[in-house]
Amino acid sequence: MKILIVEDELILQSSIAQYLTDEGNICSTASTYTQAMEKVGVYQYDCILLDLTLPDGEGLQLLNYLKRLNKAEGVIIISARNSIDQRIEGLNLGADDYLIKPFHLSELNARILAVVRRKSAQGERHIQFNEIRIDLDAKEVTVNGQEVHMTKKEFDLLLYFVSNKGRVISKSAAVEHIWGDDSDMADSFDFIYTHIKNIRKKLTDAGSEDYFHSVYGIGYKFIST
């Protein structure tokens, strides 16, 4: 998963980023309201961890901005403010959860998984697409019950396409989602072809149909023929 951590306490920011990275996520950080605005305006995330008190603005303003853009990211407010009015306001503005500091990082991780699961699979612990089944907790893929072994990036890429089935995904969007904000420094996005080729082969070898369709000059979409 790709996660943006908006937190001005640098020690806490670093601790969260290290823990979530060790859990296999791609983490980006922002220490100010301005930095956060720039990132959410350019990139897409699976989940945003949002502190309400920032040096140059309010986290609630960022929630308003996300709402105006119709962004689909999950948002968890992480705040020292234990105010019921603040919680209600944040949830009414579109936040998916509210976690009071201090908190255990394992609890934060569990809440992130729950939010992303609700967003991508309507609360289910797996996603089924015809003969393909993706287990979100175990991070396993099966075709007609037969397990298909994939690398982490292959799993994340397949999940991204299945969650966005029927939509055209550009090469740059796929690379950004899997490799993070620094992906725009790459000389070429052609290597995404190799990953999709590997996923295709593994799925079809297990008996799946080939649902990846090339869209000339743009990227790919995942759809039944």
C-alpha positions in Angstrom: 0.0 0.0 0.0 1.0 3.6 -0.6 0.6 5.8 2.5 1.1 9.5 3.1 2.0 10.5 6.7 1.2 14.1 7.4 2.8 14.7 10.8 5.0 17.6 12.0 6.4 15.8 15.0 9.4 14.4 13.2 10.3 11.7 15.7 6.7 10.3 15.5 6.7 10.7 11.7 9.9 8.7 11.4 8.7 6.0 13.8 5.4 5.6 11.9 7.2 5.6 8.5 9.7 3.0 9.6 7.1 0.7 11.1 4.8 0.8 8.1 7.7 0.4 5.7 8.8 -2.7 7.6 5.3 -4.0 7.2 5.8 -3.8 3.4 4.2 -0.4 2.6 5.4 2.5 0.5 5.5 5.6 2.7 5.7 9.3 1.9 5.8 12.1 4.4 4.8 15.7 4.8 5.6 17.9 7.8 3.5 20.9 6.8 0.1 21.8 5.4 1.8 23.2 2.2 3.8 20.0 1.6 0.7 17.8 2.2 -1.3 19.9 -0.3 1.4 19.6 -2.9 1.5 15.8 -2.5 -2.2 15.1 -2.5 -2.6 17.4 -5.5 -0.1 15.4 -7.6 -0.1 11.8 -6.2 -2.6 9.2 -5.2 -2.5 7.1 -2.0 -4.3 4.2 -0.5 -4.4 5.9 2.9 -3.5 9.3 4.4 -2.5 9.7 8.1 -3.4 13.2 9.0 -2.4 15.2 12.0 -4.8 18.1 12.6 -2.3 20.7 14.0 0.3 21.7 11.4 2.7 24.6 11.4 1.1 26.4 8.5 -2.5 25.2 8.5 -5.2 22.9 9.8 -5.6 19.2 8.9 -9.3 19.8 8.5 -8.6 22.2 5.7 -6.8 19.4 3.9 -9.9 17.2 4.4 -12.0 19.9 2.7 -9.5 20.0 -0.2 -9.7 16.2 -0.7 -13.5 16.4 -0.6 -13.6 19.1 -3.2 -11.3 17.0 -5.5 -13.5 13.9 -4.9 -10.3 12.0 -3.9 -10.9 8.4 -2.9 -8.0 8.0 -0.4 -8.8 6.6 3.0 -8.0 9.1 5.7 -7.2 8.4 9.4 -6.9 11.5 11.6 -4.1 11.1 14.2 -4.4 13.8 16.8 -3.7 14.7 20.4 -7.1 16.4 20.5 -9.5 14.1 22.4 -12.6 16.2 21.5 -15.9 14.6 20.5 -16.7 17.8 18.4 -13.4 17.5 16.6 -14.0 13.8 15.8 -17.5 14.5 14.5 -16.2 17.4 12.3 -13.4 15.3 10.9 -15.7 12.3 10.2 -18.3 14.6 8.6 -15.6 16.0 6.3 -14.8 12.5 5.0 -12.2 11.0 7.4 -12.6 7.3 7.8 -11.2 6.9 11.3 -9.9 9.0 14.2 -7.0 7.8 16.4 -5.9 9.6 19.6 -2.2 10.1 20.4 -0.4 8.3 21.9 -1.2 5.0 20.2 0.4 1.7 19.5 1.8 1.4 15.9 0.3 -2.1 15.6 -3.1 -0.6 16.3 -2.5 2.1 13.7 -1.5 -0.6 11.1 -4.6 -2.6 11.9 -6.8 0.5 11.4 -5.1 1.3 8.1 -5.7 -2.3 6.8 -9.4 -2.0 7.9 -9.8 1.4 6.1 -8.2 0.2 2.9 -10.2 -3.0 3.0 -13.4 -1.0 3.3 -12.4 1.2 0.4 -11.1 -1.5 -2.0 -13.3 -4.5 -1.1 -16.4 -3.1 0.6 -15.2 -4.5 3.9 -14.5 -8.0 2.7 -11.2 -9.7 3.5 -10.8 -10.9 -0.1 -11.6 -9.8 -3.6 -13.0 -12.2 -6.1 -12.7 -11.5 -9.9 -14.0 -14.5 -11.8 -11.6 -17.3 -11.1 -9.1 -15.0 -9.4 -9.3 -14.6 -5.6 -7.1 -12.1 -3.7 -6.8 -12.6 0.1 -6.1 -9.2 1.5 -5.0 -10.4 5.0 -2.7 -13.3 3.9 -1.6 -11.4 0.7 -2.2 -14.5 -1.4 -3.6 -15.0 -4.9 -5.4 -18.1 -6.0 -6.8 -19.2 -9.4 -9.6 -21.7 -9.0 -8.2 -22.6 -5.6 -4.6 -23.0 -6.8 -2.2 -20.7 -5.1 -0.2 -18.4 -7.4 3.1 -17.3 -5.9 3.8 -13.6 -6.5 6.4 -11.1 -5.4 5.1 -8.2 -3.2 5.2 -5.8 -6.1 3.4 -8.2 -8.3 0.7 -8.7 -5.6 0.3 -5.0 -5.1 0.1 -4.3 -8.8 -2.5 -7.0 -9.4 -4.6 -5.7 -6.5 -4.3 -2.2 -7.9 -5.6 -3.3 -11.3 -8.4 -5.5 -9.9 -9.5 -2.7 -7.6 -9.7 -0.4 -10.6 -11.1 -3.0 -13.1 -12.4 -1.5 -16.3 -10.4 1.7 -15.9 -7.5 2.6 -18.0 -4.3 2.8 -15.8 -1.4 4.7 -17.3 2.1 3.3 -16.9 3.0 6.4 -14.8 0.1 5.8 -12.4 0.9 2.1 -12.0 4.6 2.9 -11.3 3.7 5.7 -8.9 1.3 3.5 -7.0 3.8 0.7 -6.5 7.1 2.6 -6.2 6.0 5.8 -4.5 6.4 9.5 -5.1 10.0 9.2 -6.3 8.9 7.2 -9.3 8.8 10.4 -11.4 12.6 10.4 -11.3 12.7 7.3 -13.4 14.0 7.7 -17.0 11.4 5.3 -18.4 8.3 3.5 -17.2 8.7 0.7 -19.7 9.8 -1.7 -16.9 6.2 -1.9 -15.8 5.6 -4.0 -18.9 7.9 -6.7 -17.4 6.0 -6.9 -14.2 2.6 -7.1 -16.0 4.1 -9.8 -18.3 5.2 -11.8 -15.3 1.8 -11.5 -13.6 0.0 -12.5 -16.8 2.1 -15.6 -17.2 1.7 -16.7 -13.6 -2.1 -16.3 -13.8 -2.6 -17.9 -17.1 -0.2 -20.8 -16.2 -2.6 -21.4 -13.3 -5.6 -21.5 -15.6 -6.8 -17.9 -15.5 -8.0 -15.9 -18.5 -5.8 -13.0 -19.5 -7.6 -9.9 -18.3 -4.8 -7.4 -19.0 -5.5 -5.4 -22.1 -3.0 -2.9 -23.6 -4.3 0.6 -24.4 -2.0 1.9 -27.1 0.1 4.9 -26.0 -1.4 5.0 -22.5 -1.1 1.9 -20.4 -3.4 -1.0 -19.5 -6.8 -2.0 -18.2 -8.0 -5.1 -16.4 -11.3 -6.3 -17.8 -13.1 -9.4 -19.0 -13.2 -10.0 -22.7 
